[in-house]
Amino acid sequence: MEYVLATDLDGTLFYPKKKIHMVSKKNIAFLRRVKAEGGRVVLVSSRGDKFLAKVGKRLGIDCDYIGTDGTQIVVDGKMVKDEYFDPAKLRHLVDDLRASYDPPLFLLSSTGKPLIMTRTQVSHMTNIMYFLYQLFQGVYREPWVRNDHVFFREIDNGTVNKMMVLIGLTKKKRQRSLEITKHLQEKYPEFEFMWLDQFIEITPQGCSKASGVAFYLDYLGLNHDNVVVVGDSGNDIPMFQAFPKHSFAMKHAPLEVQKHASGVVSRVYELEKALYPSADNE
């Protein structure tokens, strides 16, 4: 049976983190077995296509990509979907979020561009701390720009695939983030809102990891029952709900995430037992 393994990256395939090698040897060996057995590997992430291509090279296998939560899909090296916001609607949403919640940080992902962040409410010391944080991310680091002018120019004239809004880092703010997400889902049906702990992820209507995987399977004419999905965060819940037969959450994922999956694993390579239940894997 030809399986499709759809795996999240941060907190999933990248768990535990390997700041030099990126992915553990056992996870890589498992993905290579999936390919050798005739399966397909698709990386499903909130990160963009350029970073996903970088991961593919690290893995040393041919794999496909579903980037920025389903707005970008690359199959056999070809971009088959690249969806972005209507600028006027996105500007209206940003203005409303600033007026209603005054978030400390906005972050944009656009095809072929570095991450773009606001400087509003960000002190000089915060910039230094963020620079140091990125510096120590090793191979997981992505290029970024923090500039209000560039941010709003991209909002009004760019091709934004995804926006992230930071609500706060404290436990109280994280709970507030979940409440705001639910409110926005009701108020703005033309967008997709996903709770990601202290952040809220926003994509165009109909764009999620789940819709991305479904589009991918239909594009290739593959059976939806033969996909295995694995992830660890709130934006992976739609995948678990859409493909419940073989859905797995990471053991360290929040219980709010785990309860939507049919199984739990500590490492991605543990899925080998589920896909290939043979004597050598018992």
Short mmCIF file of the C-alpha atoms (twelve columns), coordinates in Angstrom:
data_MODEL
# 
_entry.id   MODEL 
# 
loop_
_atom_site.group_PDB 
_atom_site.id 
_atom_site.type_symbol 
_atom_site.label_atom_id 
_atom_site.label_alt_id 
_atom_site.label_comp_id 
_atom_site.label_asym_id 
_atom_site.label_seq_id 
_atom_site.Cartn_x 
_atom_site.Cartn_y 
_atom_site.Cartn_z 
_atom_site.pdbx_PDB_model_num 
ATOM 1   C CA . MET A 1   0.000   0.000  0.000  1 
ATOM 2   C CA . GLU A 2   1.354   3.425  -0.956 1 
ATOM 3   C CA . TYR A 3   1.305   5.709  2.056  1 
ATOM 4   C CA . VAL A 4   1.724   9.465  2.149  1 
ATOM 5   C CA . LEU A 5   3.500   10.688 5.265  1 
ATOM 6   C CA . ALA A 6   2.500   14.298 5.982  1 
ATOM 7   C CA . THR A 7   4.686   15.631 8.766  1 
ATOM 8   C CA . ASP A 8   4.865   18.951 10.555 1 
ATOM 9   C CA . LEU A 9   8.356   20.359 11.160 1 
ATOM 10  C CA . ASP A 10  8.878   22.463 14.299 1 
ATOM 11  C CA . GLY A 11  8.187   20.387 17.379 1 
ATOM 12  C CA . THR A 12  7.609   17.290 15.240 1 
ATOM 13  C CA . LEU A 13  10.166  16.255 12.604 1 
ATOM 14  C CA . PHE A 14  12.569  18.731 14.256 1 
ATOM 15  C CA . TYR A 15  12.030  17.117 17.661 1 
ATOM 16  C CA . PRO A 16  14.408  16.913 19.369 1 
ATOM 17  C CA . LYS A 17  16.136  19.958 17.884 1 
ATOM 18  C CA . LYS A 18  19.455  19.431 16.114 1 
ATOM 19  C CA . LYS A 19  20.807  22.948 15.548 1 
ATOM 20  C CA . ILE A 20  23.586  21.686 13.265 1 
ATOM 21  C CA . HIS A 21  22.104  18.613 11.566 1 
ATOM 22  C CA . MET A 22  18.468  19.862 11.645 1 
ATOM 23  C CA . VAL A 23  16.822  16.397 11.731 1 
ATOM 24  C CA . SER A 24  17.761  13.381 13.836 1 
ATOM 25  C CA . LYS A 25  19.373  10.418 12.067 1 
ATOM 26  C CA . LYS A 26  16.539  8.088  13.124 1 
ATOM 27  C CA . ASN A 27  13.900  10.402 11.662 1 
ATOM 28  C CA . ILE A 28  15.838  10.672 8.402  1 
ATOM 29  C CA . ALA A 29  16.271  6.901  8.208  1 
ATOM 30  C CA . PHE A 30  12.518  6.472  8.671  1 
ATOM 31  C CA . LEU A 31  11.647  8.981  5.930  1 
ATOM 32  C CA . ARG A 32  14.064  7.263  3.574  1 
ATOM 33  C CA . ARG A 33  12.365  3.934  4.265  1 
ATOM 34  C CA . VAL A 34  8.984   5.494  3.401  1 
ATOM 35  C CA . LYS A 35  10.455  6.550  0.055  1 
ATOM 36  C CA . ALA A 36  12.140  3.191  -0.510 1 
ATOM 37  C CA . GLU A 37  8.833   1.407  0.145  1 
ATOM 38  C CA . GLY A 38  7.170   3.474  -2.588 1 
ATOM 39  C CA . GLY A 39  5.557   6.077  -0.341 1 
ATOM 40  C CA . ARG A 40  5.593   9.851  -0.580 1 
ATOM 41  C CA . VAL A 41  6.844   12.335 2.016  1 
ATOM 42  C CA . VAL A 42  5.257   15.774 2.211  1 
ATOM 43  C CA . LEU A 43  6.474   18.436 4.633  1 
ATOM 44  C CA . VAL A 44  3.554   20.401 6.096  1 
ATOM 45  C CA . SER A 45  4.508   23.577 7.912  1 
ATOM 46  C CA . SER A 46  3.696   27.189 8.704  1 
ATOM 47  C CA . ARG A 47  7.139   27.992 7.256  1 
ATOM 48  C CA . GLY A 48  7.555   29.124 3.649  1 
ATOM 49  C CA . ASP A 49  8.579   27.287 0.501  1 
ATOM 50  C CA . LYS A 50  12.242  28.385 0.508  1 
ATOM 51  C CA . PHE A 51  12.829  27.021 3.999  1 
ATOM 52  C CA . LEU A 52  11.001  23.802 3.139  1 
ATOM 53  C CA . ALA A 53  13.227  23.317 0.101  1 
ATOM 54  C CA . LYS A 54  16.217  23.738 2.413  1 
ATOM 55  C CA . VAL A 55  14.844  20.979 4.667  1 
ATOM 56  C CA . GLY A 56  14.358  18.692 1.663  1 
ATOM 57  C CA . LYS A 57  18.035  19.047 0.746  1 
ATOM 58  C CA . ARG A 58  19.016  18.214 4.325  1 
ATOM 59  C CA . LEU A 59  16.916  15.069 4.247  1 
ATOM 60  C CA . GLY A 60  18.542  13.924 1.010  1 
ATOM 61  C CA . ILE A 61  15.273  12.626 -0.464 1 
ATOM 62  C CA . ASP A 62  12.709  13.861 -2.957 1 
ATOM 63  C CA . CYS A 63  9.819   15.276 -0.955 1 
ATOM 64  C CA . ASP A 64  6.956   17.661 -1.561 1 
ATOM 65  C CA . TYR A 65  5.996   20.739 0.457  1 
ATOM 66  C CA . ILE A 66  2.836   22.271 1.867  1 
ATOM 67  C CA . GLY A 67  3.975   25.648 3.157  1 
ATOM 68  C CA . THR A 68  2.541   28.564 5.140  1 
ATOM 69  C CA . ASP A 69  -0.361  26.478 6.424  1 
ATOM 70  C CA . GLY A 70  -1.634  25.283 3.066  1 
ATOM 71  C CA . THR A 71  -1.289  28.443 0.971  1 
ATOM 72  C CA . GLN A 72  1.776   27.140 -0.904 1 
ATOM 73  C CA . ILE A 73  2.001   23.634 -2.367 1 
ATOM 74  C CA . VAL A 74  5.012   22.283 -4.252 1 
ATOM 75  C CA . VAL A 75  4.795   18.881 -5.980 1 
ATOM 76  C CA . ASP A 76  7.805   17.328 -7.706 1 
ATOM 77  C CA . GLY A 77  9.575   20.692 -7.601 1 
ATOM 78  C CA . LYS A 78  6.672   22.622 -9.159 1 
ATOM 79  C CA . MET A 79  4.577   25.241 -7.317 1 
ATOM 80  C CA . VAL A 80  1.003   24.057 -7.957 1 
ATOM 81  C CA . LYS A 81  -0.710  26.419 -5.511 1 
ATOM 82  C CA . ASP A 82  0.258   29.877 -4.240 1 
ATOM 83  C CA . GLU A 83  -2.624  31.665 -2.547 1 
ATOM 84  C CA . TYR A 84  -2.514  35.011 -0.734 1 
ATOM 85  C CA . PHE A 85  -4.739  37.566 0.979  1 
ATOM 86  C CA . ASP A 86  -6.861  40.254 -0.631 1 
ATOM 87  C CA . PRO A 87  -4.823  43.363 0.398  1 
ATOM 88  C CA . ALA A 88  -7.854  45.544 1.250  1 
ATOM 89  C CA . LYS A 89  -9.390  42.863 3.490  1 
ATOM 90  C CA . LEU A 90  -6.063  42.188 5.178  1 
ATOM 91  C CA . ARG A 91  -5.494  45.906 5.867  1 
ATOM 92  C CA . HIS A 92  -8.969  46.157 7.422  1 
ATOM 93  C CA . LEU A 93  -8.226  43.160 9.657  1 
ATOM 94  C CA . VAL A 94  -4.862  44.571 10.755 1 
ATOM 95  C CA . ASP A 95  -6.412  47.952 11.609 1 
ATOM 96  C CA . ASP A 96  -9.139  46.207 13.633 1 
ATOM 97  C CA . LEU A 97  -6.652  44.021 15.505 1 
ATOM 98  C CA . ARG A 98  -4.507  47.035 16.388 1 
ATOM 99  C CA . ALA A 99  -7.505  49.020 17.601 1 
ATOM 100 C CA . SER A 100 -9.124  46.154 19.528 1 
ATOM 101 C CA . TYR A 101 -6.158  44.279 21.004 1 
ATOM 102 C CA . ASP A 102 -2.997  46.317 20.333 1 
ATOM 103 C CA . PRO A 103 -0.788  43.228 19.768 1 
ATOM 104 C CA . PRO A 104 2.921   43.694 20.501 1 
ATOM 105 C CA . LEU A 105 4.000   42.064 17.225 1 
ATOM 106 C CA . PHE A 106 2.735   41.180 13.732 1 
ATOM 107 C CA . LEU A 107 4.639   38.872 11.377 1 
ATOM 108 C CA . LEU A 108 4.061   38.307 7.645  1 
ATOM 109 C CA . SER A 109 5.038   35.476 5.312  1 
ATOM 110 C CA . SER A 110 5.117   36.235 1.577  1 
ATOM 111 C CA . THR A 111 6.257   34.014 -1.283 1 
ATOM 112 C CA . GLY A 112 9.963   34.388 -1.990 1 
ATOM 113 C CA . LYS A 113 10.536  37.073 0.675  1 
ATOM 114 C CA . PRO A 114 12.053  37.125 4.172  1 
ATOM 115 C CA . LEU A 115 9.779   37.242 7.202  1 
ATOM 116 C CA . ILE A 116 8.507   40.791 7.767  1 
ATOM 117 C CA . MET A 117 7.754   42.040 11.284 1 
ATOM 118 C CA . THR A 118 6.521   45.247 12.860 1 
ATOM 119 C CA . ARG A 119 8.700   47.388 15.106 1 
ATOM 120 C CA . THR A 120 5.679   48.872 16.897 1 
ATOM 121 C CA . GLN A 121 5.837   48.310 20.678 1 
ATOM 122 C CA . VAL A 122 9.289   46.772 20.252 1 
ATOM 123 C CA . SER A 123 12.152  48.386 22.163 1 
ATOM 124 C CA . HIS A 124 15.781  48.535 21.079 1 
ATOM 125 C CA . MET A 125 16.615  45.911 23.731 1 
ATOM 126 C CA . THR A 126 13.898  43.625 22.372 1 
ATOM 127 C CA . ASN A 127 15.476  43.876 18.928 1 
ATOM 128 C CA . ILE A 128 18.835  42.867 20.383 1 
ATOM 129 C CA . MET A 129 17.266  39.929 22.231 1 
ATOM 130 C CA . TYR A 130 15.475  38.787 19.091 1 
ATOM 131 C CA . PHE A 131 18.692  39.046 17.081 1 
ATOM 132 C CA . LEU A 132 20.457  36.842 19.642 1 
ATOM 133 C CA . TYR A 133 17.539  34.394 19.639 1 
ATOM 134 C CA . GLN A 134 17.748  34.064 15.851 1 
ATOM 135 C CA . LEU A 135 21.523  33.750 15.994 1 
ATOM 136 C CA . PHE A 136 21.278  30.703 18.237 1 
ATOM 137 C CA . GLN A 137 18.603  29.027 16.101 1 
ATOM 138 C CA . GLY A 138 21.344  27.532 13.965 1 
ATOM 139 C CA . VAL A 139 20.038  25.816 10.829 1 
ATOM 140 C CA . TYR A 140 16.443  26.676 11.798 1 
ATOM 141 C CA . ARG A 141 17.062  30.400 11.332 1 
ATOM 142 C CA . GLU A 142 15.186  32.279 8.602  1 
ATOM 143 C CA . PRO A 143 15.996  35.735 7.149  1 
ATOM 144 C CA . TRP A 144 13.778  38.490 8.546  1 
ATOM 145 C CA . VAL A 145 13.111  42.216 8.316  1 
ATOM 146 C CA . ARG A 146 11.655  44.289 11.182 1 
ATOM 147 C CA . ASN A 147 10.351  47.562 9.792  1 
ATOM 148 C CA . ASP A 148 6.890   49.149 10.049 1 
ATOM 149 C CA . HIS A 149 7.149   50.850 6.655  1 
ATOM 150 C CA . VAL A 150 8.078   47.597 4.908  1 
ATOM 151 C CA . PHE A 151 5.355   45.776 6.844  1 
ATOM 152 C CA . PHE A 152 2.518   48.068 5.739  1 
ATOM 153 C CA . ARG A 153 3.846   48.288 2.194  1 
ATOM 154 C CA . GLU A 154 3.647   44.494 2.031  1 
ATOM 155 C CA . ILE A 155 0.140   44.528 3.520  1 
ATOM 156 C CA . ASP A 156 -1.113  46.994 0.888  1 
ATOM 157 C CA . ASN A 157 0.839   45.891 -2.180 1 
ATOM 158 C CA . GLY A 158 2.373   42.488 -1.550 1 
ATOM 159 C CA . THR A 159 1.330   38.854 -1.800 1 
ATOM 160 C CA . VAL A 160 0.992   37.830 1.847  1 
ATOM 161 C CA . ASN A 161 0.330   34.115 2.380  1 
ATOM 162 C CA . LYS A 162 0.108   34.119 6.162  1 
ATOM 163 C CA . MET A 163 0.097   36.509 9.116  1 
ATOM 164 C CA . MET A 164 0.940   35.779 12.736 1 
ATOM 165 C CA . VAL A 165 -0.141  37.960 15.645 1 
ATOM 166 C CA . LEU A 166 1.587   37.786 19.033 1 
ATOM 167 C CA . ILE A 167 -0.856  38.224 21.915 1 
ATOM 168 C CA . GLY A 168 1.602   37.664 24.776 1 
ATOM 169 C CA . LEU A 169 3.971   35.255 26.476 1 
ATOM 170 C CA . THR A 170 2.408   34.860 29.932 1 
ATOM 171 C CA . LYS A 171 -0.014  32.070 30.826 1 
ATOM 172 C CA . LYS A 172 -2.842  34.617 31.059 1 
ATOM 173 C CA . LYS A 173 -2.009  36.025 27.623 1 
ATOM 174 C CA . ARG A 174 -1.912  32.527 26.116 1 
ATOM 175 C CA . GLN A 175 -5.412  31.859 27.398 1 
ATOM 176 C CA . ARG A 176 -6.447  35.260 26.028 1 
ATOM 177 C CA . SER A 177 -4.984  34.224 22.674 1 
ATOM 178 C CA . LEU A 178 -7.341  31.230 22.549 1 
ATOM 179 C CA . GLU A 179 -10.345 33.405 23.432 1 
ATOM 180 C CA . ILE A 180 -9.474  35.983 20.761 1 
ATOM 181 C CA . THR A 181 -9.016  33.235 18.167 1 
ATOM 182 C CA . LYS A 182 -12.542 31.940 18.785 1 
ATOM 183 C CA . HIS A 183 -13.966 35.479 18.592 1 
ATOM 184 C CA . LEU A 184 -12.186 36.236 15.317 1 
ATOM 185 C CA . GLN A 185 -13.349 32.953 13.774 1 
ATOM 186 C CA . GLU A 186 -16.933 34.128 14.241 1 
ATOM 187 C CA . LYS A 187 -16.344 37.750 13.227 1 
ATOM 188 C CA . TYR A 188 -14.251 37.144 10.090 1 
ATOM 189 C CA . PRO A 189 -15.393 34.023 8.190  1 
ATOM 190 C CA . GLU A 190 -13.334 35.194 5.174  1 
ATOM 191 C CA . PHE A 191 -10.135 34.244 7.048  1 
ATOM 192 C CA . GLU A 192 -8.819  31.144 8.781  1 
ATOM 193 C CA . PHE A 193 -7.697  31.684 12.391 1 
ATOM 194 C CA . MET A 194 -5.626  29.086 14.221 1 
ATOM 195 C CA . TRP A 195 -4.569  29.220 17.839 1 
ATOM 196 C CA . LEU A 196 -0.856  28.640 18.321 1 
ATOM 197 C CA . ASP A 197 -0.347  29.151 22.055 1 
ATOM 198 C CA . GLN A 198 0.846   32.771 22.389 1 
ATOM 199 C CA . PHE A 199 0.287   33.468 18.681 1 
ATOM 200 C CA . ILE A 200 -2.708  33.515 16.370 1 
ATOM 201 C CA . GLU A 201 -2.029  32.336 12.816 1 
ATOM 202 C CA . ILE A 202 -4.148  33.783 10.022 1 
ATOM 203 C CA . THR A 203 -4.490  32.547 6.437  1 
ATOM 204 C CA . PRO A 204 -6.934  33.195 3.581  1 
ATOM 205 C CA . GLN A 205 -10.299 31.448 3.716  1 
ATOM 206 C CA . GLY A 206 -10.055 27.729 3.039  1 
ATOM 207 C CA . CYS A 207 -6.296  27.581 3.618  1 
ATOM 208 C CA . SER A 208 -5.083  25.299 6.385  1 
ATOM 209 C CA . LYS A 209 -2.784  22.348 6.743  1 
ATOM 210 C CA . ALA A 210 -5.818  20.095 6.335  1 
ATOM 211 C CA . SER A 211 -6.983  21.740 3.097  1 
ATOM 212 C CA . GLY A 212 -3.396  21.684 1.864  1 
ATOM 213 C CA . VAL A 213 -3.068  17.930 2.408  1 
ATOM 214 C CA . ALA A 214 -6.477  17.332 0.775  1 
ATOM 215 C CA . PHE A 215 -5.485  19.451 -2.254 1 
ATOM 216 C CA . TYR A 216 -2.187  17.568 -2.475 1 
ATOM 217 C CA . LEU A 217 -3.855  14.140 -2.408 1 
ATOM 218 C CA . ASP A 218 -6.474  15.141 -4.984 1 
ATOM 219 C CA . TYR A 219 -3.822  16.688 -7.247 1 
ATOM 220 C CA . LEU A 220 -1.980  13.362 -7.293 1 
ATOM 221 C CA . GLY A 221 -5.139  11.233 -7.367 1 
ATOM 222 C CA . LEU A 222 -4.254  9.498  -4.101 1 
ATOM 223 C CA . ASN A 223 -6.584  7.832  -1.594 1 
ATOM 224 C CA . HIS A 224 -7.331  10.017 1.453  1 
ATOM 225 C CA . ASP A 225 -7.348  6.910  3.681  1 
ATOM 226 C CA . ASN A 226 -3.677  6.241  2.968  1 
ATOM 227 C CA . VAL A 227 -2.269  9.425  4.459  1 
ATOM 228 C CA . VAL A 228 -0.550  9.513  7.850  1 
ATOM 229 C CA . VAL A 229 -0.447  12.950 9.509  1 
ATOM 230 C CA . VAL A 230 1.671   13.946 12.492 1 
ATOM 231 C CA . GLY A 231 2.062   17.259 14.329 1 
ATOM 232 C CA . ASP A 232 2.250   18.953 17.707 1 
ATOM 233 C CA . SER A 233 0.421   22.291 17.728 1 
ATOM 234 C CA . GLY A 234 -2.909  24.029 17.262 1 
ATOM 235 C CA . ASN A 235 -2.515  24.485 13.514 1 
ATOM 236 C CA . ASP A 236 -2.179  20.684 13.195 1 
ATOM 237 C CA . ILE A 237 -5.626  20.032 14.712 1 
ATOM 238 C CA . PRO A 238 -7.426  20.522 11.353 1 
ATOM 239 C CA . MET A 239 -5.198  17.780 9.884  1 
ATOM 240 C CA . PHE A 240 -6.120  15.403 12.700 1 
ATOM 241 C CA . GLN A 241 -9.812  16.131 12.218 1 
ATOM 242 C CA . ALA A 242 -9.712  15.784 8.426  1 
ATOM 243 C CA . PHE A 243 -7.654  12.563 8.430  1 
ATOM 244 C CA . PRO A 244 -8.552  10.851 11.721 1 
ATOM 245 C CA . LYS A 245 -7.754  7.280  10.640 1 
ATOM 246 C CA . HIS A 246 -3.978  7.753  10.858 1 
ATOM 247 C CA . SER A 247 -3.477  10.944 12.875 1 
ATOM 248 C CA . PHE A 248 -0.708  11.248 15.454 1 
ATOM 249 C CA . ALA A 249 0.167   13.979 17.939 1 
ATOM 250 C CA . MET A 250 3.542   14.341 19.569 1 
ATOM 251 C CA . LYS A 251 3.654   13.296 23.225 1 
ATOM 252 C CA . HIS A 252 4.873   16.747 24.304 1 
ATOM 253 C CA . ALA A 253 1.989   18.505 22.504 1 
ATOM 254 C CA . PRO A 254 -0.648  20.280 24.660 1 
ATOM 255 C CA . LEU A 255 -3.538  18.050 25.702 1 
ATOM 256 C CA . GLU A 256 -5.849  20.373 23.750 1 
ATOM 257 C CA . VAL A 257 -3.965  19.208 20.639 1 
ATOM 258 C CA . GLN A 258 -3.492  15.542 21.570 1 
ATOM 259 C CA . LYS A 259 -7.194  14.907 22.126 1 
ATOM 260 C CA . HIS A 260 -7.893  15.435 18.416 1 
ATOM 261 C CA . ALA A 261 -5.436  12.748 17.237 1 
ATOM 262 C CA . SER A 262 -6.001  8.996  17.125 1 
ATOM 263 C CA . GLY A 263 -2.531  8.225  18.456 1 
ATOM 264 C CA . VAL A 264 0.473   9.707  20.247 1 
ATOM 265 C CA . VAL A 265 4.198   9.266  19.517 1 
ATOM 266 C CA . SER A 266 7.327   10.593 21.200 1 
ATOM 267 C CA . ARG A 267 9.366   10.724 17.980 1 
ATOM 268 C CA . VAL A 268 8.373   10.726 14.304 1 
ATOM 269 C CA . TYR A 269 10.388  7.582  13.581 1 
ATOM 270 C CA . GLU A 270 8.077   5.648  15.944 1 
ATOM 271 C CA . LEU A 271 5.497   5.784  13.137 1 
ATOM 272 C CA . GLU A 272 7.539   3.095  11.409 1 
ATOM 273 C CA . LYS A 273 5.803   0.509  13.605 1 
ATOM 274 C CA . ALA A 274 2.388   1.769  12.490 1 
ATOM 275 C CA . LEU A 275 3.245   1.846  8.781  1 
ATOM 276 C CA . TYR A 276 5.334   -1.319 8.624  1 
ATOM 277 C CA . PRO A 277 4.263   -3.715 11.421 1 
ATOM 278 C CA . SER A 278 6.852   -6.407 10.778 1 
ATOM 279 C CA . ALA A 279 8.883   -8.651 13.036 1 
ATOM 280 C CA . ASP A 280 11.961  -6.430 12.925 1 
ATOM 281 C CA . ASN A 281 9.909   -3.486 14.247 1 
ATOM 282 C CA . GLU A 282 8.269   -5.290 17.167 1 
# 
